Amino acid sequence: MLLIMSAVTAATGGVAIGVLYLTAFNEQRTHLFEMVQSRARLMEAIARFDQAHSSHYPEGPKEATLSQIVDSHAHHIGFGQTGEFTLAQREGDDIVFVLSHRHANHDEPQPVAFHSHLAEPMRRALSGQSGTVVGLDYRGVMVLAAYEPVAVLDMGIVGKMDLAEIRAPFRRAGGIVLGVALILIAAGMLLFFGISNPMLRRLRDSEATFRGIATAAQDAILLIDRDGKIVYCNPVVQSIFGYADRELLGKDLHQLLASRRYLAAYTEGFKKFRETGTGPVLDKVLEVDAVHKDGREIPVELSVAALPTGDGRSAVGIVRDISARKEKEAQLRQAQKMQAVGQLTGGIAHDFNNLLTIIQGNLNFLKETVGQDTEAVELVDDALSAARDGGELTQRLLAFSRKQTLRPKRVDINAMLRDFERFLRRTLRDDIELKIRQGPDTPTVLVDPGQLENALLNLVINARDALPGGGTLTIEAICQHIDPAMGTAYSDLTPGKYITVSVSDTGIGMAPEDAARAVEPFFTTKPYGQGSGLGLSMVYGFVRQSGGDLLVSSELGKGTTVAMLMPAAGLPAEPDDERQATYNLPRGTETVLVLEDQYQVRKLAKRSLEGLGYRVLDAESAAAAIEILKEESAVDLLFSDIVLPGAMSGRELASRALANRPGLKVLLTTGFAKEAAGDPLADSGDFPLLRKPYSKEHLADMVRSVLDTH
């Protein structure tokens, strides 16, 4: 910058000094010419006078004239340092100087050859010419000269001045000007940098801050010029759109959007923005579909703000990839839908259990009364079988809603698959190949073994039905670790070690929209009448209730894989301690207070207990039960439903009764399950629980067990 300013100053000063020099040069030339002409005319006048009146002069009139001229210049001080008048005549081929008058003393000029390059001004004067010229004088020095012929004397006169003398003051002025200019420029530069350096530093810091923020940002930042072209983008654009940042420069913003849907609106909106500085999308957050480099559409959030610039209106766009959020929202909606359906099915199952309790109990009584009537016994047995099927249906509904009663144990998955393999093969057709793959050293899992076998059987049957033309069915058990980052993809599983049991087939597969609904209750892709739609929903509820997750992946024409993820137990498997009991129903003579708000269920329980020898009192509400407990001191057992009309539950009634009668025994019952986490209607607290629907045998066992507990 210093060099540029110096060059500009030097050029400006040079032009100014040059103009002044040319002006002075022309004035000096005019002055010389006028002086020479006046002297030439004066000499001619003297010469004419002498020719008329100096005939008596010994050397003649010409010499008389020359003598006067020499005498007149004897006391003339000349002009300038190098100014000089010369008078010369031609003698043969030489120029002979007759008079040379200068400010300073100097040697008389010697004759010069007429055709020499020296004494150019005098040669022109002796040739009869008049004017000015820049050329060499008799000394070989470059001069500014005016020349004029003196015709009367046959001579020429020249007035001249060295060019060096004319130029000297301007050179000195130029040097002074340049020096002063350089000093001023240096001072100005110091002042400029003193003022601008902090500003430049802040500007650089601001730019570095912006670039740091843009580079570290998780959103794509795009600067758009007044023509809608992208002029800057941060590196995040590559992770969102697949383009390197340099590939996007010069592109229209709408090329990154789903062009066909948004092009018209974008064009109209940007035109309005360019003309007025306003637009329908400014300072808003919009959800739009963007186009990835590979052609797929991705959901993004787009916000645009005006950015005033010197050359017009531009804008800055912020783009955020919301694919993960959209996926999470879809998962949340699915989870909420499943939770709502689960609550509905759980409530239905609870009410249905009450009905089944009444049906099964009365059918058992009816069977006892028909005696040896074979046809009647067969009809009752069929009805009891249907009631048990209804109980299994409610179990499936409770499994989906995660409100079934589980009896978890540590299970060796590999051992279970080996024991279960023969049974599984019997369920498959000959055109289906079964493969079982087991990982080495697979840890145990803490699950209900019976429910796990049911879940696995359901998955195998579904896979079998998806192989109408035969194929391969693969069961695989592996151990994998779910870290915190992966846990968010598995319905928020707790990070840790999990056992994955997957069932895969090479069958017909499912469309994506069907796979997304696969675990919904009563949803099925099978033909009408060939599936209840509860199998996979039961598996889902069981796995989720066991602390795991269920993953379904499928592709049309290629097959389906359903994977159960269950937390590893890390301890050895527990032995199977189930026992087969065949004994007479236990009886008693104690007094039992039955509290049940549904008349049929209360009537059935009372009749069953009275048939076992117990003295039975009954109440339909908590208030009625409290009054009976106050009046009857002989009550040994309170048998109460948890769900009661009014503000008091069976559990709260039992706690209050025990506070007044510490020796009282309590047995609670409900159509919900104890494991329904967070559901106060399913929580029996520390009291024993008999789950509905219950048979007379279960009721007898539980009542006797509670009464015998000390």
C-alpha positions, -999 to 999 in steps of 0.1 A, spaced: 0 0 0 29 24 8 45 17 -26 11 23 -44 5 55 -25 41 67 -32 37 58 -69 4 77 -71 19 107 -53 50 107 -75 29 105 -106 6 133 -95 35 155 -84 54 147 -116 24 157 -138 20 189 -118 57 198 -120 58 188 -157 29 212 -164 47 240 -145 79 232 -163 63 233 -198 47 266 -189 80 281 -177 99 266 -207 75 282 -232 77 315 -214 115 314 -214 115 305 -251 92 334 -259 113 357 -238 145 346 -256 130 350 -290 117 385 -283 151 396 -269 170 382 -299 146 399 -324 148 432 -306 186 431 -305 188 420 -341 166 450 -352 187 473 -330 219 461 -346 204 465 -381 194 501 -372 229 509 -359 245 494 -390 223 514 -413 231 546 -394 268 539 -396 266 532 -432 251 566 -437 273 586 -413 306 567 -406 323 568 -439 352 586 -422 358 555 -399 391 540 -408 379 503 -408 346 512 -425 310 513 -413 307 476 -404 336 478 -380 322 510 -365 289 492 -359 306 462 -343 327 484 -321 296 501 -308 279 468 -302 309 454 -283 311 486 -262 274 485 -254 277 449 -241 308 456 -220 288 465 -189 258 442 -195 256 415 -169 236 391 -190 208 369 -178 207 338 -157 237 317 -149 241 303 -184 223 329 -205 244 341 -235 242 363 -266 265 354 -295 270 372 -328 288 353 -355 295 354 -392 303 328 -418 339 328 -431 342 301 -457 331 268 -441 335 280 -406 313 299 -382 334 326 -366 320 342 -334 324 380 -333 308 386 -299 300 363 -271 284 378 -240 277 358 -209 270 364 -172 301 346 -161 336 350 -176 344 324 -201 368 317 -230 359 331 -263 342 305 -285 364 290 -312 353 288 -348 330 258 -356 326 241 -389 294 253 -406 281 218 -412 290 204 -378 263 192 -354 274 219 -330 262 255 -330 229 244 -346 211 277 -336 238 299 -352 239 278 -384 201 284 -387 205 322 -381 233 324 -407 211 306 -431 185 334 -428 161 315 -405 144 329 -374 129 310 -345 137 288 -315 153 254 -311 165 230 -285 198 217 -296 236 217 -291 255 249 -290 291 255 -299 302 238 -267 282 207 -273 258 215 -245 220 211 -249 204 246 -248 172 264 -254 181 290 -281 164 318 -301 181 327 -334 177 356 -358 196 368 -389 212 403 -389 209 408 -427 225 442 -429 257 429 -413 254 395 -429 256 379 -395 234 360 -371 226 365 -335 216 338 -310 203 341 -274 205 308 -255 203 293 -220 214 258 -209 185 234 -205 200 223 -172 195 257 -157 159 258 -168 152 224 -154 172 228 -122 145 246 -101 118 221 -111 140 191 -102 147 206 -68 109 213 -64 101 178 -75 125 164 -50 111 186 -22 76 177 -32 84 140 -33 102 141 0 74 160 17 49 136 1 67 106 13 69 120 48 32 128 47 24 93 33 45 76 59 28 97 86 -6 89 71 2 52 68 12 51 105 -20 69 114 -40 46 91 -25 14 104 -28 27 140 -65 32 135 -73 4 111 -52 -24 127 -76 -29 156 -105 -28 132 -88 -53 109 -80 -75 138 -116 -74 150 -127 -81 115 -104 -111 112 -114 -123 147 -151 -119 137 -146 -138 105 -126 -165 123 -154 -167 149 -181 -170 122 -161 -197 104 -156 -216 137 -193 -214 145 -202 -224 110 -178 -253 110 -189 -266 145 -226 -261 138 -247 -293 134 -270 -275 109 -261 -266 73 -256 -229 68 -261 -215 33 -255 -179 21 -276 -170 -9 -270 -140 -32 -296 -118 -48 -299 -142 -77 -307 -171 -54 -272 -187 -59 -254 -204 -30 -222 -184 -24 -211 -201 9 -219 -232 28 -204 -249 58 -191 -285 58 -223 -299 74 -240 -298 39 -220 -329 30 -235 -350 58 -270 -337 50 -271 -335 12 -241 -357 2 -225 -328 -17 -190 -314 -9 -193 -277 0 -176 -266 -32 -200 -286 -53 -229 -265 -40 -214 -231 -48 -233 -215 -76 -263 -238 -73 -299 -225 -68 -313 -233 -33 -344 -248 -49 -322 -275 -64 -317 -289 -29 -355 -290 -23 -381 -313 -37 -381 -292 -69 -414 -302 -84 -434 -295 -52 -417 -263 -41 -403 -247 -74 -433 -225 -81 -437 -213 -45 -399 -208 -42 -397 -188 -75 -426 -165 -65 -414 -160 -30 -378 -152 -40 -390 -127 -66 -410 -109 -39 -380 -110 -16 -357 -95 -42 -382 -67 -50 -395 -58 -15 -372 -75 10 -401 -95 24 -413 -130 18 -437 -157 31 -409 -179 45 -387 -152 62 -381 -156 99 -401 -189 100 -392 -225 105 -406 -247 78 -406 -285 75 -398 -294 38 -384 -324 19 -349 -319 6 -332 -340 -21 -300 -359 -13 -273 -362 -39 -283 -399 -44 -319 -388 -53 -337 -398 -21 -358 -373 -2 -350 -364 34 -371 -343 58 -354 -311 69 -362 -279 88 -356 -247 68 -354 -212 82 -345 -182 60 -335 -147 71 -328 -116 51 -292 -105 50 -287 -69 38 -255 -64 17 -240 -36 -3 -250 -50 -37 -286 -57 -29 -306 -83 -9 -292 -117 0 -303 -143 25 -290 -169 49 -306 -203 52 -303 -227 80 -311 -264 72 -315 -291 99 -318 -328 91 -348 -340 111 -347 -376 98 -338 -390 132 -364 -369 149 -391 -379 125 -382 -415 131 -384 -410 169 -418 -393 165 -430 -422 145 -417 -446 171 -434 -425 198 -467 -425 180 -464 -462 175 -456 -467 212 -484 -445 223 -508 -463 200 -496 -496 214 -499 -484 249 -535 -472 243 -544 -505 227 -527 -523 256 -547 -504 281 -579 -512 262 -571 -549 259 -560 -551 295 -593 -536 307 -613 -559 284 -593 -589 297 -600 -579 333 -637 -577 327 -637 -609 307 -619 -627 335 -648 -619 358 -672 -634 333 -650 -665 328 -648 -670 366 -686 -671 368 -689 -694 337 -662 -718 348 -674 -720 384 -710 -726 375 -701 -752 349 -681 -771 375 -711 -770 398 -733 -781 370 -710 -810 362 -713 -822 398 -750 -822 396 -756 -840 363 -741 -872 378 -739 -901 354 -757 -884 325 -731 -889 299 -746 -866 273 -749 -838 299 -713 -843 311 -701 -841 275 -719 -808 270 -705 -794 302 -670 -805 293 -673 -788 259 -685 -756 276 -656 -758 301 -631 -763 272 -645 -732 255 -642 -713 287 -606 -724 290 -600 -712 255 -614 -679 265 -590 -678 294 -561 -684 269 -574 -655 248 -574 -632 278 -539 -644 286 -528 -633 251 -545 -600 255 -528 -596 289 -495 -606 274 -498 -579 247 -507 -553 273 -479 -566 295 -503 -573 324 -499 -611 325 -485 -629 355 -449 -640 347 -428 -665 367 -393 -656 355 -364 -680 359 -328 -682 346 -331 -701 314 -303 -716 293 -313 -706 258 -291 -731 240 -304 -760 262 -340 -749 257 -335 -748 219 -320 -783 219 -349 -797 240 -374 -778 219 -360 -787 185 -377 -821 182 -411 -806 190 -405 -777 165 -396 -801 137 -430 -819 142 -448 -786 135 -431 -781 102 -437 -796 68 -412 -817 50 -405 -790 24 -392 -766 51 -356 -769 63 -350 -760 99 -316 -746 109 -307 -738 145 -276 -717 152 -263 -712 187 -236 -688 198 -208 -701 220 -211 -694 258 -245 -678 255 -255 -664 289 -288 -673 306 -318 -650 304 -343 -642 332 -377 -650 316 -407 -671 321 -397 -704 304 -432 -714 295 -440 -680 279 -407 -680 261 -415 -714 245 -450 -701 236 -434 -670 220 -409 -691 201 -436 -715 189 -457 -685 177 -428 -671 157 -421 -706 142 -457 -711 132 -458 -676 116 -426 -684 97 -440 -717 86 -472 -701 72 -450 -676 53 -434 -705 34 -463 -720 14 -439 -733 -12 -412 -745 12 -379 -729 21 -356 -723 50 -365 -714 86 -336 -704 108 -335 -700 146 -304 -682 159 -293 -673 194 -265 -648 199 -252 -625 226 -247 -588 219 -239 -557 239 -263 -527 236 -244 -495 243 -261 -461 252 -260 -449 216 -277 -481 203 -302 -482 232 -322 -453 217 -328 -474 186 -343 -503 207 -372 -486 225 -349 -471 251 -334 -504 263 -311 -502 293 -275 -505 280 -259 -539 288 -257 -575 276 -286 -590 257 -295 -624 242 -311 -622 208 -332 -651 197 -343 -645 161 -366 -665 138 -359 -659 100 -377 -674 70 -371 -671 32 -408 -667 26 -431 -642 10 -422 -613 34 -443 -583 42 -447 -548 27 -431 -520 49 -466 -507 59 -476 -542 71 -443 -548 89 -449 -515 108 -482 -528 121 -472 -565 126 -474 -564 165 -508 -547 166 -534 -570 182 -558 -585 157 -537 -574 127 -528 -602 103 -517 -606 67 -531 -642 66 -564 -650 48 -596 -646 67 -601 -673 93 -564 -685 93 -550 -662 120 -562 -644 151 -537 -615 148 -527 -620 184 -497 -643 181 -471 -616 174 -487 -591 197 -485 -616 225 -447 -621 218 -442 -584 218 -460 -579 251 -440 -608 267 -406 -596 255 -413 -560 266 -426 -571 300 -394 -592 303 -373 -560 299 -364 -566 262 -376 -555 228 -389 -570 196 -376 -561 162 -394 -570 129 -377 -567 95 -392 -579 63 -390 -575 26 -415 -587 0 -403 -618 -18 -372 -622 4 -386 -632 38 -390 -619 74 -369 -619 105 -383 -614 140 -358 -609 168 -364 -611 205 -339 -591 226 -339 -602 263 -315 -590 290 -288 -616 300 -289 -629 335 -253 -639 338 -260 -667 363 -265 -705 358 -299 -718 348 -323 -729 375 -336 -765 376 -372 -771 367 -390 -777 401 -426 -779 388 -445 -808 404 -476 -827 395 -501 -826 423 -530 -851 425 -548 -848 458 -582 -840 473 -593 -804 476 -583 -789 510 -612 -780 533 -618 -760 564 -643 -747 590 -631 -711 594 -651 -680 588 -644 -662 555 -657 -628 545 -661 -625 507 -660 -589 494 -669 -587 456 -690 -560 439 -702 -583 411 -731 -604 424 -724 -635 402 -688 -637 411 -696 -631 448 -723 -658 447 -699 -683 430 -671 -677 455 -695 -681 485 -710 -713 471 -675 -727 464 -662 -720 499 -694 -732 516 -690 -764 496 -655 -768 511 -669 -765 546 -662 -729 554 -686 -705 571 -690 -676 545 -701 -640 550 -704 -617 519 -704 -580 512 -707 -560 480 -688 -528 491 -660 -518 514 -684 -500 538 -705 -531 542 -674 -552 548 -662 -528 575 -695 -530 593 -694 -569 592 -658 -568 606 -670 -546 635 -699 -570 643 -683 -603 636 -653 -610 657 -650 -646 644 -639 -636 608 -606 -655 601 -600 -645 564 -609 -615 543 -612 -626 506 -616 -593 486 -614 -580 451 -588 -552 446 -611 -532 424 -641 -519 444 -667 -492 438 -660 -460 457 -628 -444 469 -614 -474 488 -597 -503 471 -595 -538 485 -559 -533 494 -567 -502 514 -595 -520 532 -572 -549 541 -546 -525 555 -573 -508 577 -588 -541 588 -553 -554 599 -547 -522 618 -578 -531 640 -574 -569 639 -538 -579 636 -546 -616 634 -568 -613 604 -557 -632 572 -561 -615 538 -564 -629 503 -569 -605 473 -581 -612 438 -582 -593 405 -586 -597 368 -554 -576 364 -519 -590 371 -494 -582 398 -468 -574 373 -487 -545 356 -461 -520 366 -475 -487 380 -511 -499 379 -527 -494 413 -555 -517 404 -531 -546 398 -509 -541 429 -518 -563 459 -490 -549 480 -477 -575 505 -509 -595 504 -513 -629 486 -531 -626 452 -554 -650 434 -557 -640 397 -590 -643 379 -604 -664 363 -598 -690 391 -611 -725 394 -625 -741 425 -593 -760 429 -572 -728 428 -595 -711 453 -594 -740 477 -555 -742 476 -550 -704 481 -576 -701 509 -562 -730 528 -526 -718 522 -533 -683 535 -552 -696 566 -523 -720 574 -497 -693 572 -484 -682 606 
